[in-house]
Amino acid sequence: MRFLSLLNSAVLFTTLGIVHNVNAQVEFKGKFEQGALVRGNVPVGSEVKLNGKPLKVTPKGHFAMGFEREAAAEQMLEVIYPSGLTELKPLKIASREYKIDRVSGISQKIMKPDPVAQARAAQDAKQTRAARDTFIDNDAFMQDFIWPATGRISGVYGSQRVYNDVPGNPHYGVDVARPTGTVVVSPADGVITLAVPDMFYSGGTLIIDHGYGVSSTFLHLSKIYAKNGDVVTQGQKLAEIGATGRVTGPHLDWRLNWFQMRLDPVSIVPPMSSVLAAEKTAN
């Protein structure tokens, strides 16, 4: 993906040292739409705020920000340059439509797990939240990510099922359907912050921190070759696809997070169709 120039509008100066829409050295990598991870670059020493909240900026001027599944259409980016000049840039976030499936006749046992299962799932969720809250000073999140596995996409981000007229949680990952044992590689450099073989819902679960709050999570793995604290590189074999946890068949469920915000992994990789076409040509 190429960097997209952010600012191309007219300049409006005020006596407060604030500039609106100035043509400055601020660049973005990504689309401004719901569910997207957007990465940016500002001059070294600059500060960045999104809707008034400071974003962490690397020593090289890189930063990341995310827009959740139902992100508001209007948001405000603020850049404070080393000179003290402040730039304000209104952001327009494109909306998305999500697939909704209605399923009836589901048993109450499935709808409401027993207390033991609920307690285990709660403990799993606590571990996962802690791993995603980890802050690592690493700008690997700026890399061009690759697919951790390629194949037919069987589930998409944002889709939701309504069970017995009760809305379920949206699906926050992208599913790649492949047989058990298919290799899973790291989509970018990072550090392993969670490696658990048997979580209640997600089965074999692995989390990679790519720096500055950006992390990948792999679910339903049959084998995990990495351990907590491992430093990994893009393309490195980390695990194998499986059908562990609560699933109906083998696949990789890839999740993308910006801290606790759940984003769409598809927003940072080339289209699967083009990747599969390239693989076919190479073979």
Sequence and secondary structure as in RCSB ss.txt:
>XXXX:A:sequence
MRFLSLLNSAVLFTTLGIVHNVNAQVEFKGKFEQGALVRGNVPVGSEVKLNGKPLKVTPKGHFAMGFEREAAAEQ
MLEVIYPSGLTELKPLKIASREYKIDRVSGISQKIMKPDPVAQARAAQDAKQTRAARDTFIDNDAFMQDFIWPAT
GRISGVYGSQRVYNDVPGNPHYGVDVARPTGTVVVSPADGVITLAVPDMFYSGGTLIIDHGYGVSSTFLHLSKIY
AKNGDVVTQGQKLAEIGATGRVTGPHLDWRLNWFQMRLDPVSIVPPMSSVLAAEKTAN
>XXXX:A:secstr
   EE   S  EE TTSEEES   S EEES  BTT EEEEE  TT EEEETTEEE   TTSEEEEE  TT  SEE
EEEEE TTS EEEEEEE B     EEEE    HHHHS  HHHHHHHHHHHHHHHHHHT     GGGGS    SS 
SEEEE TT EEEETTEE     EEEEE  TT EEE SS EEEEEEEEEETTTEEEEEEEEETTEEEEEEEEEEE 
  TT EE TT EEEEEB  SS SS BEEEEEEETTEEE GGGGS  HHHHHHHHHHH 
